[in-house]
Amino acid sequence: MVKTSKKNILVLLVLAVLILGGCTRLDSLKVKYGFRNTDFEFMNSQEISKIIIQSTRDKGFRFIVTDKSTITGLYESLSTAKKVEEIISHEPDYVFEIHDMEGHIIYYNYVAGVSDQEQANFYNEEGSYAVTDRIDNNLIQNLYTIRKPKFFQEIYYGSFIDLIKTVKEEYNGKSVGIKFYDDIETLKYQLSRDIEVFREEALKEGAVVLSHGETADVVLEVNTQGYTTIVFKAVVTLKMNAEYVKKDYYILGNYVNDMEGWETIISDTKPEGF
């Protein structure tokens, strides 16, 4: 027996509605077959006063959404999200606060940049949902400042990998850890998905990403000095407390073009133009 795909089921549903008529019938069929949920119907009214989106890493990165069309767009994304039991293991990137006119607030955690339909990336104690990347593309991206460097992940995490390779050669046999949870300038751009990808790449090079309270023989502390869309500057301080060693590495990135990407200098002396 041929297994009917979800796409085929949707086609059949549409055909059934064309035959039987009625949008209400189509919506009920979508709910029945898991194409839609009714858990966010409270947002499909005039009772929602605002939605506050708060970064979990940068407490200063907080946006208040009051535009009704934006709220409606979020409702559409959430109401078509798949309900799943398993919650993704990544740390949440944002907290969504949904406020109604009477002052009641409903909180949800959200992991950005993930659209795995088997794991929830939008959840609270009442329910968990696999939300597509439409929230990222249509809502979250519009909140970012235009000063964000182009292809931020490449210049930020990519330069750290290059630095780790250099440090491992110089301090052979020492454990190396890097921490950027205190890098104030870039906290709003740090996403759990990107951090996990970098963590895996760093492990391949023999280094670990440090969390609060963790340490290593050699610790690299990241401090972004400034950036525009096409220039990135950071100082990474190497510390070996056991041997009273401390030195700085300078990272200077200049975006050439979309074909060539970033031209990056990593040096233990301040480069020209830094």
Steps between C-alpha positions, in 0.01 A plus 500: 500500500640838405541733796314829451728799547400806698516707182257262329266523798499879470415474130214268583377742765494787253313286248250401767435863585456593137237229477330560833566874529580717801817649652387388844495141385853535359629644828344217698657243270840668533471476879392136480798398288761708684546781247367754746457541875248705698726586794568855380146608417522749785739700280249521216305783657533863602572397860878481456656833595865424427766234466839554664796309361792480743844361422613251763863605462475876460253654743522827305371329185128532563237590244133581539269401214163675485431499125186294442612363163826377655310334784267339246801371306642346817162341572499341155848355554414362843158362408656294221780370724516129568439390858782271615601346832879526486656841570828588331799490734639840394471789741218739402608814314193710574206520736169608344263682733146520363298768682123537484293810568431393859867473590531122483830371360581165339868409467664278237863402445628508145809348339574688179628363172368148556212344308536130584141375488569228758624730778331801656670838476207708631369384834384557856362273771165478324613394154792452263508569127732461202488844340635561152760766424234750393527661843872551441461632148190713546533623856831445678717622212307826490598566860874487437691822461632568150848520653519122528805379303424321177515123545566548869557131570787482253701790640419433864522126547720443197775728633490320836565166332804648326624641830449169680718327242778751565471472878499118495825502305663745741374337819519135403375267770294765677121495515348799321164658575333802348230712659284761337202508735627836630556649154246779551514644147384179333269331750191590299643321198602182678254220427499157662501329160817684391667444837438126479641485146807692617533275807528197273757670276703613803504145641644376171787745553549392863329792674180540701243776535497609862183567696474696824734356764694278257870544428795347314881519501481766231195726500410727208276790601322676212435873505355649183627856460266619229341419169306627204338297228840461329760541778551286810750556781560284806765440763537148634698484824691180568542419869699226671446575866714211621804644318405870525486531122278760333507623142264653247410392149344751262236401247431742216252403233416695185219385275623500140189403303242224476731288287813521716339546840710611796870584495621434855818587686582326830811633670661529845590859410244769419461509118476820301144622481392340824 
